[in-house]
Amino acid sequence: MKKIVVLTGAGMSAESGINTFRDSGGLWEQYPVEQVASHEGWERDPELVTRFYNERRKQLFTCKPNEGHRLLAQLEETYDVTIITQNVDNLHEVAGSSHVIHLHGELTKVCSSRDVDDPRYIRTLTAENCEVQPGEKAGDGSLLRPYIVFFGEAVPNIGVAAEFCQQADIFIVIGTSMAVYPAAGLIHYVRPEVPVYLIDPKPVNASHSGGITFIQKGASEGMKEVIALIDN
C-alpha cells in the first residue's frame, strides 16, 4: 500500500470557519503573539492565556470538518495515510483520519505547566466541559495550561514527522504558507522522485528538488483535483 504523507496548515481548516492566525484580520492582529502564545506571556498573565484558549476551544466545538478533511480521511481506504498538521484543532480526527501527528499541540487538551509532556497530567476536554477555570490545577499541583507548543518552545514531534516524510510515496501540502519553521523544512525530507502536490489559493514560495505540482485552490476543491491525479 502506497504511503501518502500530508502536511496541513491553517488553510486546511479555514473552510470550517476556524480563524487563521496570520492572514489579514487573523487572531494575531487581535492578540499579540507574545501575549497569548509564548512562555513569557503565560508566566506574565496565565488568566488571560487561559481565557484566550477557552474562547478558541468554544469556537472549535461549533465547527465541523470540511470536505477536504473528509476526503483525506477517505484516502485511508486505498492508501497508508499519515497527516502532519500545524493546526491545533481536532478536525482531522473528527473527520475520521486515524494517524495524525500534531506539531503545535492540541487545543482540546490541557496539561501540567511544570511538565507539559507528562502523559499523567494531559487531559482531554469535551464540548460540554471545554473551559478551564482561572487557577485550576493539574494533578501535579501546577497550573493547568493549554497543551500548545508556545513560540520559542521545542516542537517535540518534528523528528517523528521527518521520518514519515522520508518514507512518503506521495506528499501533499495543504493550506500552509511554508514560512513557519521547523514545519516548513519537512518538505526537504521528501525523496526527489516523490510527487509533491501543494494546494493553496494563494501563491506559496516553496521548492523541492523533484518539483511541485501547484494547485491554486482551497482545501476541498484542491483535494478533489489531487485525488483525480493520483488515482489515474
C-alpha positions as CSV (number, residue, x, y, z in Angstrom):
1,M,0.0,0.0,0.0
2,K,1.4,3.4,-1.0
3,K,2.3,5.8,1.7
4,I,0.7,9.3,1.5
5,V,2.0,12.0,3.9
6,V,0.1,15.2,4.1
7,L,1.3,18.4,5.7
8,T,-1.6,20.7,6.7
9,G,-1.8,24.3,7.9
10,A,-4.4,26.9,8.7
11,G,-5.9,26.9,5.2
12,M,-7.0,23.3,5.8
13,S,-9.5,24.4,8.4
14,A,-10.4,27.8,7.1
15,E,-13.4,26.4,5.2
16,S,-14.6,25.1,8.5
17,G,-14.7,28.6,10.0
18,I,-11.6,28.3,12.1
19,N,-10.0,31.7,12.5
20,T,-6.5,31.7,11.0
21,F,-3.7,33.5,12.9
22,R,-1.6,35.0,10.1
23,D,-4.0,36.3,7.5
24,S,-5.4,39.8,7.4
25,G,-7.9,40.0,10.2
26,G,-6.4,36.9,11.8
27,L,-6.0,36.3,15.5
28,W,-2.5,37.8,15.7
29,E,-4.0,41.2,14.8
30,Q,-6.3,41.0,17.8
31,Y,-3.9,39.4,20.2
32,P,-0.1,40.0,20.1
33,V,1.5,36.6,19.8
34,E,3.8,37.2,22.8
35,Q,0.8,37.8,25.0
36,V,-1.1,34.6,24.4
37,A,1.3,32.1,22.7
38,S,4.6,32.4,24.4
39,H,6.0,31.1,27.7
40,E,6.7,34.7,28.8
41,G,3.0,35.6,28.1
42,W,1.9,32.6,30.1
43,E,4.1,33.5,33.1
44,R,3.0,37.1,33.0
45,D,-0.8,36.5,32.8
46,P,-1.9,32.9,32.9
47,E,-5.5,34.0,33.3
48,L,-5.5,35.9,30.0
49,V,-3.9,33.0,28.2
50,T,-6.4,30.6,29.8
51,R,-9.4,32.8,28.7
52,F,-7.9,33.1,25.1
53,Y,-7.8,29.3,24.7
54,N,-11.1,28.8,26.4
55,E,-12.6,31.0,23.6
56,R,-10.7,29.2,20.9
57,R,-12.0,25.9,22.2
58,K,-15.6,27.1,22.4
59,Q,-15.3,28.2,18.7
60,L,-13.7,24.9,17.7
61,F,-16.6,22.9,19.2
62,T,-19.1,24.7,16.9
63,C,-17.1,23.8,13.8
64,K,-17.3,20.7,11.6
65,P,-14.7,19.1,9.3
66,N,-15.0,20.4,5.7
67,E,-15.0,18.2,2.5
68,G,-11.2,18.5,2.4
69,H,-10.9,16.8,5.8
70,R,-13.3,14.1,4.8
71,L,-11.5,13.4,1.5
72,L,-8.2,13.0,3.4
73,A,-9.9,10.5,5.7
74,Q,-11.4,8.6,2.8
75,L,-7.9,8.1,1.3
76,E,-7.2,5.6,4.1
77,E,-9.4,3.1,2.1
78,T,-6.7,2.8,-0.5
79,Y,-3.5,4.3,0.9
80,D,-1.5,4.3,4.1
81,V,-2.0,7.9,5.2
82,T,-0.2,10.0,7.7
83,I,-1.3,13.6,8.4
84,I,1.2,16.0,9.9
85,T,-0.6,19.1,11.0
86,Q,0.4,22.5,12.2
87,N,-3.2,23.1,13.3
88,V,-4.2,22.7,16.9
89,D,-7.8,21.8,16.1
90,N,-9.1,18.2,16.0
91,L,-11.0,18.3,12.7
92,H,-8.8,15.7,11.0
93,E,-9.7,13.2,13.8
94,V,-13.4,14.2,13.8
95,A,-13.4,13.6,10.0
96,G,-12.1,10.1,10.6
97,S,-8.3,10.3,9.9
98,S,-6.6,7.7,12.1
99,H,-3.0,8.8,12.1
100,V,-2.5,12.5,12.9
101,I,0.8,14.0,14.1
102,H,0.2,17.4,15.8
103,L,3.3,19.6,15.6
104,H,2.0,22.6,17.6
105,G,-0.1,20.9,20.2
106,E,-3.8,20.1,20.6
107,L,-6.4,22.7,21.6
108,T,-8.8,20.1,23.1
109,K,-6.1,19.1,25.7
110,V,-4.7,20.8,28.8
111,C,-1.6,19.7,30.7
112,S,0.8,20.5,33.6
113,S,2.6,23.8,33.3
114,R,5.5,22.2,35.1
115,D,6.0,19.3,32.7
116,V,4.0,19.8,29.5
117,D,4.5,16.3,28.0
118,D,4.0,14.3,31.2
119,P,1.1,12.0,30.0
120,R,-0.2,11.6,33.5
121,Y,-1.4,15.2,33.6
122,I,-2.6,15.6,30.0
123,R,-6.4,15.8,29.9
124,T,-8.8,15.9,27.0
125,L,-11.7,18.4,27.3
126,T,-15.1,17.9,25.8
127,A,-17.7,20.3,24.2
128,E,-19.7,20.1,27.4
129,N,-16.6,20.8,29.6
130,C,-14.3,22.9,27.5
131,E,-13.4,25.8,29.9
132,V,-10.5,25.8,32.3
133,Q,-11.2,27.9,35.4
134,P,-8.5,30.5,36.3
135,G,-6.2,28.9,38.9
136,E,-7.3,25.4,38.1
137,K,-4.5,22.9,38.8
138,A,-3.1,19.8,37.1
139,G,-2.5,16.6,39.1
140,D,1.0,17.6,40.0
141,G,-0.2,20.9,41.7
142,S,0.9,23.2,38.9
143,L,-1.4,25.4,36.9
144,L,-3.3,23.7,34.1
145,R,-2.1,25.2,30.8
146,P,-3.1,24.7,27.2
147,Y,-1.4,21.7,25.5
148,I,0.0,24.0,22.9
149,V,3.6,24.4,21.7
150,F,4.2,28.1,22.5
151,F,6.5,30.2,20.3
152,G,10.1,29.6,21.3
153,E,9.4,26.1,22.7
154,A,10.8,22.9,21.1
155,V,8.5,21.1,18.7
156,P,8.6,17.6,20.2
157,N,7.1,15.7,17.2
158,I,9.2,17.2,14.5
159,G,11.7,14.3,14.4
160,V,8.8,11.7,14.1
161,A,7.3,13.8,11.3
162,A,10.5,14.0,9.4
163,E,10.8,10.2,9.5
164,F,7.4,9.8,7.9
165,C,8.3,12.4,5.2
166,Q,11.3,10.3,4.3
167,Q,9.0,7.2,3.8
168,A,6.4,9.1,1.7
169,D,5.4,7.8,-1.8
170,I,3.2,10.8,-2.3
171,F,3.5,14.1,-0.4
172,I,0.6,16.6,-0.2
173,V,0.8,20.1,1.3
174,I,-2.5,21.9,2.1
175,G,-3.1,25.4,3.3
176,T,0.2,26.4,4.7
177,S,2.5,29.4,3.8
178,M,5.6,27.2,4.1
179,A,7.1,30.0,6.1
180,V,6.9,28.6,9.6
181,Y,9.8,26.5,10.7
182,P,10.6,23.8,11.6
183,A,7.4,22.5,9.8
184,A,8.3,24.3,6.5
185,G,11.6,22.3,6.4
186,L,9.8,18.9,6.3
187,I,9.5,19.1,2.5
188,H,13.2,18.7,2.3
189,Y,13.0,15.2,3.8
190,V,10.8,14.0,0.9
191,R,12.8,12.0,-1.6
192,P,13.4,13.7,-5.0
193,E,11.4,11.2,-7.0
194,V,8.3,11.5,-4.9
195,P,5.5,13.6,-6.4
196,V,4.6,16.7,-4.4
197,Y,1.3,18.5,-4.6
198,L,0.8,21.9,-3.0
199,I,-2.8,23.1,-2.5
200,D,-3.3,26.8,-1.6
201,P,-5.5,29.5,-3.1
202,K,-2.6,32.0,-2.7
203,P,0.9,31.7,-4.3
204,V,3.3,29.8,-2.0
205,N,7.1,30.1,-2.1
206,A,8.2,26.5,-1.8
207,S,10.7,24.3,-3.6
208,H,11.5,20.6,-3.8
209,S,14.3,19.0,-5.8
210,G,11.8,16.9,-7.7
211,G,9.5,19.7,-8.5
212,I,6.0,20.6,-7.1
213,T,2.5,20.5,-8.7
214,F,0.9,23.7,-7.5
215,I,-2.9,23.7,-7.3
216,Q,-4.2,27.2,-6.6
217,K,-7.5,26.2,-4.9
218,G,-8.9,25.9,-1.4
219,A,-8.6,22.6,0.6
220,S,-11.7,20.9,-0.6
221,E,-11.5,21.7,-4.3
222,G,-7.8,21.1,-4.3
223,M,-8.1,17.7,-2.7
224,K,-10.6,16.7,-5.4
225,E,-8.0,17.6,-8.1
226,V,-5.2,15.8,-6.3
227,I,-7.3,12.6,-5.9
228,A,-8.1,12.7,-9.7
229,L,-4.4,13.0,-10.4
230,I,-3.1,10.3,-8.1
231,D,-5.8,7.8,-8.9
232,N,-5.1,7.9,-12.6
